[in-house]
Amino acid sequence: MFRRLVACRRTSAPPATRARAEDKKVTGLIKDLDSKDPKVRLAAVKGLALLGPDAREAVPALSGRLTDRDEEVRRHAAYALKQVGPEARAALPALIGALKDGDEDVRCIAADALGALGPAAKEAVPALAAAVKDAEAGPHAANALSRMGPAAGDAIHALTAALQDAGVRAYAAQTLGKLGPAALPALTRALKDKDEDVRVEVVLALGIIGARAVPALAGAVKDKELEVRLNAVVKLGQIGPAAAEAVPVLAAALKDKSSDLRSQAARALGLIGPGARGAVPALEAALKDANEDVRGYAADARAKIRKGK
């Protein structure tokens, strides 16, 4: 057994040798990108994609293939740049241009590649904001913006408008949530949208923001639609002690006509803990609720509040 292991070690190329082999492979694939045969070019971009960050030297050549006559080559060139990751920043202008490609797959993958660049691609924010309106690439553009950091704040208007598009809505809302307090005014206004689904997604986004969004979430607990109210209550519970400002609204929610919401309101008060002591009378009344779950959560919440005194 020992001899076999030694033999295996001897057949393994040293790191420097492997690196030279990879460099040689990349050089060969770059050369193939200029082939007149689209099949050869396609094989080359696919091969470079498999190398990931090791294909960094091919970034300029891959950028050039984003305008290839063959759509399959363009698609895989964009994908290869995505696989290279942050070191593909030199491809930024070409990827921005690819967001307007006639092929929807190219547009989608280009947006993904820009997202893979992260904050280094902040110059792409205006183009990605415009692409959010794209029926096919919109979700990809919104997701890419979520990875741009504070620079994506310039896209808040476009992302808020995208809440009206059912296909992009969830992605746009999540990105708005990740933008934090900067997106709070826009999300608070969107809580008045006539579409229940929009309001639900807004509540989920507010939950991502956290403590700063407590007033807006407290307002959503009074929404006319159960799904909006329920999600708002759950998010307040997840925020925990920092949501103490919402205790009066949650206490009132213990009388909601929905037993599910009453249960979650009691649970949220328990998660807030000692800061919810003002809700103890309402919780004690809930101990007589007709629903077993409500009674159980109410008892648990009262115990947690008292324990923290």
Secondary structure, DSSP 8 states (H G I E B T S, - for coil): -HHHHHHHHHHS--HHHHHHHHHHHHHHHHHHTT-S-HHHHHHHHHHHHHHGGGGGGGHHHHHHGGG-SSHHHHHHHHHHHHHHGGGGGGGHHHHHHHTT-SSHHHHHHHHHHHHHHGGGGGGGHHHHHHHTT-TTTHHHHHHHHTTSGGGGGGGHHHHHHGGG-TTTHHHHHHHHHHTGGGGHHHHHHHTT-S-HHHHHHHHHHHHHH-GGGHHHHHHHTT-SSHHHHHHHHHHHHHHGGGGGGGHHHHHHHTT-S-HHHHHHHHHHHHHHGGGGGGGHHHHHHHTT-SSHHHHHHHHHHHHHHHHT-
